[in-house]
Amino acid sequence: MARLRSLLFVPGDRPERMEKALSLGADALILDLEDAVTPAAKPTARAAIAAFLAAPRRMTLFVRVNPLDSGLIDDDLAAILRHGPDGIMLPKAEGADSLRALDARLSGDIVILPIASETAAAIFTMGSYGGVTPRLAGLTWGAEDLPAAIGAATSREADGSYTAPYQLARSLALFGAHAAGVPAIETVYPDFRDLDGLAAYAARGRRDGFTGMMAIHPAQIAVINAAFTPSDAEIAHARAIVALFAANPGAGALSLDGKMVDAPHLKSAQRLLASLA
């Protein structure tokens, strides 16, 4: 699967938006059957997504189905699987058991991207996603459903930063993804008009080890793509580190541009260059 810097949500009952979204520059679309679609509109949304999936594939398409315990996911999968979505986004996932349950319903090359932080129980399962199925394509999290699930007033401080419980959820999702050996995808930035705030938020995500981010509005895509794309200077520096160690096999630490570099720097450089492939 292609790299996932930006994943744009599109409501499943808005087929005109799906078609338009193909040309907006996102790495993937998330066609939504869950929160963006009212219960009455779900049958219409399933039909619209099925028709969209049946068209010649032009980019990576995920479908966010309803949760495993919703009573709706069977109808979701019956409508879409025959048309071969690239991936299924699983909301309210609760670790390995949820991953196994969905994996058992899939065939072919369809991958799974769980949202791993939306229930209280989910917080205690973040480290269990690895080694369950090769379908696991990444791990992401959300800061909206969890406060509702536990009766919290909000997940954010007055300045927009996360309160301590949701900083924890974010960190566990990040480490859970890396423990499972898959990309960590940052959650959405709700204020789609605040592009400067988005840029800062996405930059922090990349700094902390996320490799991509979900978007809720087309205006966010370019900002997110820029944040999660290495600069020319970063690429050149990574290549210099790799070349330096290649020229000095067996060395534990070396000097580059007046600074010491060692095995962790080499690993980071190799990971950055691999992300360009």
Steps between C-alpha positions, in 0.01 A plus 500: 500500500615853423615722782228654712587861579147636465171311532191706423161414648208518256138440609366182345168656409660775292612333174569836336759572768663162447555570133636848570730365772689287248677808366579678827846352563435272798690172513180314591130559552299369794144447380298528817209281601522583871487841667447713190188307397169502687331164569229576244758579231720192549331283233539782247862548605578129462361503148691817410829364633449167325446680169806716557716197582379323186644772275861470372729559798698824489630520855501319833150469645416407858148459632427584863238245598289505813637339819501126554230521767278748314275250328581680174836366390362187333292713266798729441728213400235329290463816296865586445722193512403366160637820350840463668581809709872535562443515873249501783522759775367343819365746757487426872755223461610327819826332415581154374153355551340768282770458239447123487124540477522727196785305341283187503239676286741616229666334203750609239738789559272731698686663790375627836560838665360497856404810698647383826394747768126555492388298804634472853583131446693584183763690698613178665541312169727735305797265516315193375472571125830351389527149360124453456463535123705634208194707410590760763592811300545748782351625823322826564315661786229754569430759767125544453327169584703419811392803708140426409548138603627591848290809567780753465413857407774530239832355392663840463627791705388854423801546269407189298767271645397160631427440866709235674271200434501565125872568488527149643265355237702664223829371639371146541369495143837625375697237689244230424542562128878486515491192723289333230738619227240708314454872426360722772234733360424823687139594569308786343538871571139616533540873426536474123522879461812521720767390255785647707383302801471191282855546370635520854293201610609286205863600553480385861348175382786430262753605763351251744501205260171512309536448127168637378178666610128491434323803352139616522514774233670533159678818611702294747653261249786712366605602851501141621687371196767766547539420868549129441729530197874516580672814378790491255735589786370212714542256212853619430593471868358147520692395190817645646456298821438178309800564274723579798424172674532309173847644460592409857367146560511391860516854638281567802504880489621745240519875450288680239496877464658536841246281680515141617273247329450141608272203448170680585585774250572238235170323570306827473677587175424159353134528602467844340652381173282188500191721532582656162470171315 
